[in-house]
Amino acid sequence: MENNLAENSGNVAAYDTGHTPHSPKPEPTDPKPDGGGTAEGEPSPPPSETLHEGDQANQEKKNETVKESPPPNHEKLAEDIDQLFLTLREDNDKSKGNAEKLEIPRFVERYLHMVEEKIIKYDSGEGKAKWGEVEEEDSWLLENADRITKLMKLLTNHHCEIEEERRNSLVNRTGSIQQRVMSYLEEDFRIIMEESRIIPTELDPGGNNNNADPKGKHVASSEKQEDVQDPDREQTESQPSFPGYPEEAIASLRKIATEMLSGGYESECCQVYIISRRNVFEEILQKLGLERISIDEMVQKVPWETLARDMIPAWINTFKECAAVFFPGERKLAEAIFADNPSVSEGLFSSLSRGVVIQLLNFAEGAAMTKRAGEKLFKLLDMYETLRDVIPKLDGMFPEESVEELKTEMTLAKSRLGESAIAIFCDLENSIKSETAKTAVPGGAVHPLTRYIMNYLAIAGDYKETLEQVFREHSKIERPDSTGMPRQENGASASDKEAASPFSTQAMRVMDLLDASLEGKARLYKEVALSNFFMMNNGRYILQKIKSSSEMSQVMGDNWCRKKSSELRTYHKNYQRETWNRVLASLNHEGLTVNGKVQKPVVKERFKSFNAMFDEIHRTQSTWVVKDEQLQSELRVSISTVVIPAYRAFLGRFAQILDPGRQTEKYVKYQPEDIETHIDELFEGKPHQGVGKRKT
């Protein structure tokens, strides 16, 4: 009885002993569980006529004390509640967890009433101040959230000397208050997460892949190497803006998260966190130019030009940003906010990062599933390289329990990109086979098919190491030479190791098939000289493209280059024989002298023959096309070297036989200088109106 009155007066003297107060068995005079009594929550004194004379005096004295005591304020009730929890903890420590039943003081109801009044005030027209605007309000909310949580645990987890009806009432009331308090904290948590965050401004939509042309060719392999190194540099530059919140915001978020998790509102807190950070990622995707898109949309609706020009470079840059900046920053952020709950921070980071990775990998798989076309190869290889370079870094980037799953997902996407790249490269064979034009290229020029295949291989050389890896790791079957042609036996090569790889074998197969196709196209020319000229012209283009790429030179091997050079010399000799050897025959001195006397008619016929053949060659071969300036110069020099000395010697010996004047002018049409001038007009791909007359 005395204890109950002391409790109802707000007196905490019982806690000063260091013992938890215990209630005796309820007596008829004990206050009702609903706290009824005076307006201030005090129990009504029992009727004096029911008490003995001494008890009545004591009761009057106590009632007088109650009337004189001021109403307990918030600070006093908070102190009483805190003292209750402290006492409970001390008793548990002393009894090693075997504390006796605890009596719940009556001021608990008054404390709950006080908190309810504050909540009613918040819910009224005034509303609660925004977090950070009134520091006292923020502190009040956090402190009382902590007290309410502790009180809830006390009521549900401890043996309390309390009537069942009162216990249920307190549990329901405390739970309702806790729900309202936590809803305020949840809203504050959301507002801080959304309004205090910073989207990094230095993200580059195009990334380093802006140095790629529309077909996917990188400007230089050295720049490709810079692509691999850039993420580390960007991480250093971007680090100040991650995890993207000022320190005071992080501190507030950590306090709120701690209270919500302690109060059993982990799911609500984590949901707000996940939604907020996913929104950040969506904004980053938007900033980088990579919109959310499904695999079906990529395959069926988005033009490849849009993917190649905008979306794939954005994807590559996004993946690099994620690996270098976003993921480390997200892990740091989760660890900072949920510092008191490491398992929660790891779970949140794993969930968030996995969602991001899966979204990016869906894009990669969609790109791999688009209709195969030659121009897609190098963009797919760019994506392949991105995944290849990120996968080894996963171990230090993600929690141990999630890293293997992410590795598996990324490796699967990388494999699909690799398999698609192999299929596209092997389709070069079909590109060659499908070129069935029956019309010869004018002027024996380099055939468009030759240019396409060799430019393709030249770009492929920039990806040699990647293609070697792709063919080595993702070739599903070993198949015989699809061209049906035996491989050329080039002998032991300086690059036997490379030549033995699946990629080198496929490149050789493409080259063999291209050679066979060109031989068929050469037969479309009626002139043997032009047919050989065509093969020489295309062969020279092929050889120069291979030699200009150190990577493709390694793939094809030194022996292949020597063999190709030997073929070119043969084509050149055949062209020279069919064209200029006939010209030289007209300048032959044999048969011009009989018994020491020059046969004038025969000399005239020889001059006429030379003039006619040279005119015809000049007329036709000036329309032949050699775009390679070096080859063009070499051909002209080789022609001049054999023709001009022979003509000069013939002219010097036999021109004097002709009668001066009209006869000489009629038969001696050219001077050696004229011959040289007209030879320099060959192979320009444009007809000349005629040849100049003999210089006087």
C-alpha positions in Angstrom: 0.0 0.0 0.0 2.7 2.4 1.0 4.8 1.5 -2.0 1.8 2.0 -4.3 1.2 5.5 -2.9 4.8 6.4 -3.2 4.8 5.3 -6.8 1.7 7.3 -7.6 3.1 10.4 -6.1 6.0 10.3 -8.6 8.4 9.6 -5.8 11.5 7.6 -7.0 13.0 7.1 -3.6 12.5 3.4 -4.0 15.0 3.4 -6.9 17.8 5.0 -4.8 18.3 1.7 -2.9 19.4 0.1 -6.1 16.6 -2.5 -5.9 13.7 -3.0 -8.2 10.4 -2.2 -6.4 8.1 -5.1 -6.0 4.4 -4.8 -5.4 2.6 -6.8 -2.7 -0.4 -8.7 -3.6 -3.2 -6.3 -4.7 -5.4 -5.2 -1.8 -9.0 -3.9 -2.2 -7.7 -0.3 -1.8 -5.1 -0.6 -4.6 -5.8 1.8 -7.5 -7.5 0.4 -10.5 -5.5 -0.6 -13.5 -7.0 2.2 -15.6 -5.2 4.8 -13.4 -8.5 6.4 -12.3 -8.2 8.9 -9.4 -7.5 12.5 -9.4 -7.4 14.7 -12.5 -3.6 14.3 -12.4 -3.8 10.6 -12.5 -3.5 10.1 -8.7 -5.6 7.4 -7.1 -8.5 8.6 -5.0 -7.9 8.2 -1.3 -10.0 5.5 0.3 -13.0 6.6 2.5 -11.8 7.7 5.9 -14.4 5.7 7.7 -13.0 2.5 6.4 -9.6 3.2 7.9 -8.4 2.9 11.5 -7.7 6.2 13.2 -3.9 5.9 12.7 -4.3 4.9 9.1 -6.7 7.7 8.4 -4.1 10.2 9.8 -1.4 8.7 7.6 -3.7 8.8 4.6 -4.6 12.4 5.1 -1.0 13.3 5.4 -0.2 11.5 2.2 -3.1 13.2 0.4 -1.9 16.5 1.6 1.5 15.8 0.1 -0.1 14.8 -3.2 -2.1 18.0 -3.4 1.0 20.1 -2.7 3.2 18.3 -5.2 3.4 20.0 -8.7 2.3 18.0 -11.7 5.2 15.9 -13.0 6.7 17.5 -16.2 8.2 15.8 -19.2 11.8 15.9 -17.8 10.7 14.4 -14.5 8.8 11.6 -16.2 11.7 10.9 -18.6 14.0 10.7 -15.6 11.7 8.3 -13.9 11.5 6.1 -17.0 15.2 6.1 -17.5 15.8 5.3 -13.8 13.4 2.4 -14.1 15.4 0.9 -17.0 18.7 1.6 -15.2 17.4 -0.2 -12.1 16.2 -3.1 -14.2 19.6 -3.4 -15.8 21.4 -3.3 -12.5 19.2 -6.0 -11.0 19.7 -8.2 -14.0 23.4 -7.8 -13.8 23.4 -8.7 -10.1 21.0 -11.7 -10.5 22.6 -12.8 -13.8 19.3 -12.6 -15.6 17.2 -14.2 -13.0 15.5 -11.1 -11.6 12.3 -11.4 -9.6 9.0 -10.2 -11.0 9.0 -6.5 -11.7 6.3 -4.1 -10.7 5.3 -1.6 -13.3 5.0 1.9 -11.7 2.0 4.0 -12.2 4.0 6.9 -13.7 4.4 4.7 -16.8 0.8 5.6 -17.8 1.5 9.2 -17.2 4.6 9.1 -19.3 2.6 7.4 -22.1 -0.1 10.1 -21.8 2.6 12.8 -22.1 4.0 11.2 -25.3 0.5 10.8 -26.7 -0.2 14.5 -26.1 2.9 15.3 -28.1 1.8 13.1 -30.9 -1.7 14.6 -30.9 0.0 18.0 -31.2 2.0 16.7 -34.2 -1.1 15.2 -35.8 -3.1 18.4 -35.4 -2.8 21.4 -37.7 0.6 22.4 -36.4 2.4 19.3 -37.7 5.9 18.1 -36.8 8.9 20.3 -37.7 11.1 19.1 -40.5 14.2 17.2 -39.4 17.0 19.6 -38.7 14.8 22.7 -38.3 14.3 22.3 -34.5 17.1 20.4 -32.8 15.2 20.0 -29.6 12.3 18.3 -31.5 14.7 15.9 -33.2 16.3 15.0 -29.8 12.9 14.5 -28.2 11.8 12.2 -30.9 14.9 10.0 -30.8 15.1 9.8 -27.0 11.4 8.9 -26.6 11.6 6.4 -29.5 14.3 4.7 -27.4 12.3 4.8 -24.2 9.2 3.5 -25.9 11.2 0.7 -27.5 12.7 -0.2 -24.1 9.3 0.0 -22.4 7.8 -2.3 -25.1 10.5 -4.9 -24.5 10.0 -4.6 -20.8 6.3 -5.3 -21.0 6.7 -8.2 -23.4 9.9 -9.8 -22.4 10.0 -9.6 -18.6 7.9 -11.1 -15.8 5.9 -8.2 -14.4 3.9 -8.2 -11.3 0.9 -6.7 -13.1 -2.7 -7.6 -13.7 -3.4 -9.1 -17.1 -5.9 -6.4 -18.1 -3.4 -3.7 -17.3 -0.6 -5.5 -19.0 -2.6 -5.8 -22.2 -3.7 -2.2 -22.0 -0.1 -1.0 -21.6 1.2 -3.3 -24.4 -1.5 -2.0 -26.8 -1.0 1.6 -25.8 2.8 1.4 -26.0 2.7 -0.4 -29.3 0.3 2.2 -30.8 2.6 5.0 -29.6 5.7 3.3 -30.9 4.1 2.9 -34.3 3.3 6.6 -34.5 6.8 7.6 -33.3 8.4 5.2 -35.8 6.3 6.6 -38.6 7.7 10.0 -37.9 11.3 8.7 -37.8 10.6 6.8 -41.1 9.4 10.0 -42.8 12.4 11.9 -41.5 14.7 9.1 -42.7 13.1 9.3 -46.1 13.4 13.1 -46.4 17.0 13.1 -45.4 17.8 10.3 -47.8 16.1 12.1 -50.7 16.8 15.8 -50.0 20.4 15.6 -48.7 21.9 13.3 -51.4 24.1 14.5 -54.2 24.3 13.1 -57.7 27.9 13.3 -58.8 28.4 15.9 -61.6 31.5 14.5 -63.1 29.9 11.4 -64.6 30.6 11.4 -68.4 27.7 10.0 -70.5 30.0 8.8 -73.3 32.9 7.8 -71.3 36.2 7.0 -73.0 34.3 5.2 -75.7 33.6 8.5 -77.5 36.9 7.8 -79.3 35.1 5.0 -81.2 33.7 5.6 -84.7 30.1 4.4 -85.6 31.5 1.0 -86.6 33.1 0.5 -83.3 36.8 1.0 -84.3 38.9 2.5 -81.6 41.1 5.3 -82.6 44.2 3.7 -81.1 44.9 0.7 -79.0 46.7 2.9 -76.5 43.5 4.8 -75.9 41.8 1.4 -75.3 44.4 0.8 -72.6 43.5 4.2 -71.0 39.9 3.0 -70.9 40.9 0.2 -68.6 42.8 2.6 -66.3 40.3 5.4 -66.3 37.9 4.0 -63.6 40.7 4.3 -61.0 41.4 7.9 -62.0 37.6 8.7 -61.9 37.3 7.1 -58.5 39.9 9.4 -57.1 38.2 12.4 -58.7 34.7 11.3 -57.7 35.4 10.2 -54.2 34.5 13.4 -52.4 30.9 13.2 -53.6 30.4 9.6 -52.4 28.7 8.3 -50.5 26.8 11.4 -51.5 25.7 12.9 -48.2 27.2 15.5 -45.8 28.5 14.2 -42.5 25.7 15.7 -40.5 23.1 13.9 -42.7 25.0 10.6 -42.2 25.0 11.1 -38.5 21.2 11.8 -38.4 20.5 8.8 -40.6 22.6 6.6 -38.4 20.7 7.7 -35.3 17.3 7.2 -36.9 18.3 3.8 -38.3 19.6 2.7 -35.0 16.3 3.5 -33.3 14.1 2.0 -36.0 16.0 -1.2 -36.0 16.1 -1.4 -32.2 12.4 -0.9 -32.2 11.7 -3.8 -34.6 11.1 -1.5 -37.6 14.0 -2.9 -39.7 11.9 -3.7 -42.8 10.4 -0.2 -42.9 13.8 1.5 -42.6 15.4 -0.8 -45.1 12.6 -0.3 -47.6 13.0 3.4 -47.5 16.8 3.1 -47.9 16.5 0.7 -50.9 13.9 2.8 -52.7 15.9 6.0 -52.2 19.2 4.5 -53.4 17.5 2.8 -56.4 16.2 6.2 -57.4 19.7 7.5 -57.2 20.9 4.8 -59.6 18.1 5.5 -62.0 19.1 9.2 -62.0 22.7 8.1 -62.7 21.5 6.0 -65.6 19.6 8.9 -66.9 22.6 11.2 -66.6 24.8 8.7 -68.4 22.2 8.3 -71.2 21.3 4.7 -70.4 17.5 4.4 -70.1 15.9 1.4 -68.5 15.1 -1.0 -71.3 13.9 -4.6 -71.5 15.7 -7.4 -73.4 12.7 -7.7 -75.8 12.7 -4.0 -76.5 16.4 -4.1 -77.3 16.0 -7.0 -79.7 12.9 -6.0 -81.4 12.5 -2.2 -81.3 15.8 -0.3 -80.7 17.8 0.3 -83.9 21.3 -0.9 -83.8 22.6 2.5 -84.7 21.0 3.9 -81.5 22.5 1.1 -79.4 26.0 1.5 -81.0 26.1 5.3 -80.9 24.5 6.0 -77.6 23.4 3.2 -75.4 26.4 0.8 -75.5 29.0 3.5 -74.8 26.7 4.6 -71.9 26.5 1.0 -70.7 30.2 0.6 -70.7 30.8 3.8 -68.9 28.1 3.0 -66.4 29.6 -0.4 -65.6 33.0 1.2 -65.1 31.5 3.9 -62.9 29.7 1.3 -60.8 32.8 -0.8 -60.3 35.0 2.2 -59.5 32.7 4.6 -57.8 29.1 3.6 -57.3 29.5 0.2 -55.6 32.4 1.2 -53.3 30.4 4.3 -52.4 27.2 2.4 -51.8 29.0 0.0 -49.5 30.6 2.8 -47.6 27.2 4.6 -47.3 25.4 1.5 -46.0 28.2 0.8 -43.5 28.1 4.4 -42.3 24.3 4.6 -41.8 23.9 1.1 -40.3 27.2 1.1 -38.4 25.6 -0.6 -35.4 24.1 -3.4 -37.6 26.8 -4.7 -39.9 24.7 -7.6 -41.1 21.9 -5.2 -42.2 24.4 -2.9 -44.0 25.8 -5.9 -45.9 22.3 -7.2 -46.7 21.2 -3.8 -48.0 24.4 -3.3 -50.1 24.1 -6.8 -51.5 20.4 -6.4 -52.4 20.9 -3.0 -54.0 24.1 -3.9 -55.9 22.6 -7.1 -57.2 19.6 -5.3 -58.6 21.9 -2.8 -60.3 24.1 -5.6 -61.7 21.2 -7.7 -63.0 19.7 -4.7 -64.7 23.1 -4.0 -66.5 23.6 -7.6 -67.3 20.1 -7.8 -68.9 21.2 -5.0 -71.2 24.4 -7.0 -72.1 22.4 -10.1 -72.8 19.9 -8.1 -74.9 22.8 -6.8 -77.0 24.2 -10.3 -77.5 20.7 -11.5 -78.7 20.3 -8.8 -81.4 20.4 -10.0 -85.0 23.9 -10.8 -86.0 25.7 -8.4 -88.2 29.4 -7.7 -88.9 29.3 -4.1 -87.7 28.2 -5.3 -84.2 31.3 -7.3 -83.4 33.5 -4.6 -82.0 30.8 -3.1 -79.7 30.1 -6.5 -78.3 33.8 -7.0 -77.7 33.9 -3.6 -75.9 31.2 -4.9 -73.6 33.0 -8.2 -73.2 36.2 -6.5 -72.2 34.3 -4.4 -69.6 32.9 -7.5 -67.9 36.2 -9.3 -68.2 38.0 -6.5 -66.4 35.4 -6.1 -63.7 34.9 -9.7 -62.7 38.3 -10.1 -61.0 37.6 -7.1 -58.8 34.4 -8.5 -57.4 36.1 -10.3 -54.5 37.0 -7.1 -52.7 33.9 -5.2 -53.8 31.0 -7.3 -52.5 30.3 -9.3 -49.3 31.5 -12.9 -49.4 28.0 -14.4 -49.4 26.9 -12.6 -52.6 30.1 -12.4 -54.6 29.9 -15.9 -56.0 26.4 -15.4 -57.3 27.3 -12.1 -59.0 30.4 -13.7 -60.5 28.2 -16.4 -61.9 25.8 -13.9 -63.4 28.5 -11.7 -64.9 30.4 -14.7 -66.3 27.2 -16.0 -67.9 26.6 -12.6 -69.6 30.3 -12.5 -70.7 30.0 -15.9 -72.2 26.9 -14.9 -74.2 28.7 -11.9 -75.5 31.7 -14.0 -76.4 29.6 -16.6 -78.2 27.8 -13.9 -80.2 31.2 -12.3 -81.1 32.5 -15.7 -82.4 29.3 -16.2 -84.5 29.6 -12.7 -86.0 33.3 -13.2 -86.8 32.7 -16.5 -88.4 30.0 -14.9 -90.5 32.7 -13.2 -92.4 32.9 -16.5 -94.4 29.2 -15.9 -95.4 30.0 -12.3 -96.4 32.6 -13.6 -98.8 30.5 -16.5 -100.1 27.4 -14.2 -100.7 29.4 -11.8 -102.8 28.5 -13.3 -106.2 28.7 -10.3 -108.5 29.3 -11.3 -112.1 30.6 -7.9 -113.2 34.3 -7.1 -113.0 35.4 -4.1 -111.0 36.4 -1.4 -113.6 40.1 -0.8 -114.0 41.2 -3.8 -112.0 40.7 -1.7 -108.8 40.7 -3.1 -105.3 37.4 -4.9 -104.9 34.9 -3.6 -102.3 34.8 -7.0 -100.7 38.6 -6.9 -100.3 38.3 -3.5 -98.6 35.5 -4.6 -96.3 37.2 -7.8 -95.2 40.6 -6.3 -94.7 39.4 -3.2 -92.9 37.4 -5.6 -90.7 40.5 -7.6 -89.9 42.5 -4.5 -89.3 40.1 -3.5 -86.6 40.0 -7.0 -85.3 43.7 -6.7 -84.8 43.1 -4.0 -82.2 41.1 -6.7 -80.3 43.6 -9.5 -80.9 44.1 -10.5 -77.3 40.4 -10.3 -76.6 39.5 -12.3 -79.7 42.1 -14.9 -78.8 40.5 -15.2 -75.3 37.0 -15.3 -76.8 37.8 -18.0 -79.3 39.8 -20.0 -76.7 37.1 -19.8 -73.9 33.8 -19.7 -75.8 34.2 -21.8 -79.0 31.7 -24.6 -78.5 32.7 -27.0 -81.3 35.7 -27.9 -83.3 34.7 -27.9 -87.0 36.5 -28.7 -90.2 37.5 -26.0 -92.6 34.1 -24.6 -93.6 35.4 -23.4 -96.9 36.1 -26.9 -98.1 39.6 -25.8 -99.1 42.7 -27.2 -97.6 44.8 -24.9 -95.6 47.8 -23.5 -97.3 50.9 -25.1 -96.0 53.1 -22.2 -95.0 55.7 -24.1 -93.2 57.0 -23.3 -89.7 55.9 -19.8 -88.8 57.6 -17.4 -86.4 54.1 -17.2 -84.8 53.2 -20.9 -84.7 51.8 -20.4 -81.2 49.4 -17.7 -82.4 48.6 -19.6 -85.6 47.5 -22.6 -83.6 44.8 -20.7 -81.8 41.2 -20.9 -82.8 41.1 -17.2 -83.7 44.2 -17.5 -85.9 42.8 -20.5 -87.6 39.6 -18.7 -88.3 41.4 -15.6 -89.6 43.5 -17.9 -92.0 40.2 -19.5 -93.1 38.8 -16.1 -94.0 41.9 -15.1 -95.9 42.0 -18.4 -97.9 38.3 -17.9 -98.8 39.0 -14.3 -99.8 41.9 -15.4 -102.1 39.7 -18.0 -103.8 36.9 -15.4 -104.3 39.3 -12.9 -105.8 40.7 -15.6 -108.2 37.2 -16.2 -109.4 36.6 -12.4 -109.9 39.9 -12.1 -111.8 38.6 -14.5 -114.4 35.8 -12.0 -115.2 38.4 -9.9 -117.1 38.9 -10.7 -120.7 42.5 -9.4 -120.7 45.1 -11.6 -119.1 47.1 -8.5 -118.2 44.2 -6.9 -116.4 43.4 -10.1 -114.6 46.9 -10.2 -113.2 46.9 -6.5 -112.5 43.6 -7.0 -110.5 45.2 -9.8 -108.4 48.4 -7.8 -107.9 46.4 -4.7 -106.9 44.1 -6.6 -104.4 47.0 -8.7 -103.1 49.0 -5.6 -102.4 46.1 -4.0 -100.5 45.7 -7.2 -98.4 49.4 -7.4 -97.6 49.7 -3.8 -96.7 46.7 -4.0 -94.4 48.2 -7.0 -92.6 51.6 -5.4 -92.3 50.1 -2.2 -91.0 48.7 -4.1 -88.0 51.4 -5.7 -85.8 48.6 -7.8 -84.2 47.3 -9.2 -87.5 50.9 -9.7 -88.6 51.4 -12.0 -85.6 48.1 -13.8 -86.4 49.0 -14.4 -90.0 52.7 -15.1 -89.4 55.9 -14.2 -91.3 55.6 -17.1 -93.7 52.2 -16.0 -94.8 53.6 -12.5 -95.5 56.5 -13.9 -97.5 54.2 -16.2 -99.5 51.9 -13.3 -100.3 54.8 -11.2 -101.4 55.9 -14.0 -103.7 52.5 -14.2 -105.2 52.5 -10.5 -105.9 55.8 -10.7 -107.7 54.3 -13.4 -109.9 51.3 -11.3 -110.7 53.5 -8.4 -111.5 55.7 -10.5 -113.8 52.6 -11.8 -115.6 51.3 -8.3 -116.1 54.6 -7.1 -117.4 54.9 -10.0 -119.8 51.4 -9.6 -121.2 51.8 -5.8 -121.6 55.3 -4.4 -121.9 57.2 -7.4 -123.1 55.3 -7.1 -126.4 56.2 -3.4 -126.6 59.9 -4.3 -126.0 59.7 -6.9 -128.8 59.0 -4.1 -131.3 62.2 -2.4 -130.2 64.3 -5.5 -130.7 67.2 -4.9 -133.1 67.1 -8.4 -134.5 66.0 -8.6 -138.1 66.6 -4.9 -138.9 70.0 -5.4 -140.6 70.6 -7.7 -143.6 74.2 -8.0 -144.8 75.1 -5.0 -142.7 72.5 -2.9 -144.2 69.5 -1.5 -142.2 66.2 -2.4 -143.7 64.4 0.9 -143.8 60.9 -0.5 -144.4 61.3 -2.8 -141.4 62.5 0.1 -139.2 59.4 2.1 -140.2 57.2 -0.8 -139.4 58.8 -1.2 -136.0 58.3 2.5 -135.2 54.6 2.2 -136.2 54.2 -0.9 -134.2 55.7 0.7 -131.1 53.6 3.8 -131.5 50.4 1.8 -131.9 51.0 -0.4 -128.9 52.1 2.4 -126.6 49.1 4.5 -127.6 46.8 1.6 -126.9 48.4 0.9 -123.5 48.3 4.5 -122.5 44.6 4.8 -123.5 43.6 1.7 -121.6 45.9 1.6 -118.6 45.4 5.2 -117.7 41.9 4.1 -116.8 43.2 1.3 -114.6 43.1 2.1 -110.9 45.9 1.9 -108.3 45.0 3.9 -105.2 48.1 2.8 -103.3 50.5 5.6 -104.1 53.5 3.4 -103.3 52.4 0.6 -105.6 51.5 3.1 -108.3 55.0 4.6 -108.1 56.6 1.2 -108.1 54.7 0.1 -111.2 55.6 3.3 -113.1 59.3 3.0 -112.1 59.5 -0.6 -113.1 57.9 0.2 -116.5 60.1 3.2 -117.1 63.2 1.2 -116.2 62.7 -1.4 -119.0 60.9 0.7 -121.6 62.7 4.1 -121.7 66.3 2.7 -122.1 65.2 0.3 -124.8 63.3 3.0 -126.7 66.2 5.5 -126.3 68.7 3.0 -127.7 66.3 2.1 -130.6 65.7 5.7 -131.4 69.4 6.7 -131.2 70.4 4.0 -133.6 67.6 3.9 -136.2 65.9 7.4 -136.2 68.7 8.6 -138.5 67.8 6.1 -141.1 64.5 7.9 -141.7 64.4 10.9 -144.0 64.5 14.2 -142.2 61.3 16.2 -142.1 57.8 14.7 -142.6 59.0 11.1 -142.6 60.8 11.4 -139.3 57.8 13.2 -137.8 55.5 10.5 -139.1 57.3 7.6 -137.6 59.1 9.0 -134.6 56.1 10.1 -132.6 57.7 10.2 -129.2 60.9 11.3 -127.6 62.1 9.4 -124.4 60.9 12.3 -122.3 57.4 11.9 -123.8 57.4 8.2 -122.9 58.3 9.0 -119.3 55.5 11.6 -119.1 52.9 9.3 -120.4 53.9 6.4 -118.2 53.4 8.8 -115.2 49.8 9.2 -116.4 49.0 5.5 -116.0 46.8 3.9 -113.3 45.0 7.1 -112.3 41.6 5.7 -113.1 40.7 8.4 -115.7 40.9 8.3 -119.5 43.3 10.7 -121.3 42.2 12.5 -124.5 45.3 11.5 -126.3 49.1 11.6 -126.2 51.3 14.5 -127.1 53.2 14.8 -130.3 56.9 14.6 -130.5 58.7 17.4 -128.9 60.7 19.6 -131.3 
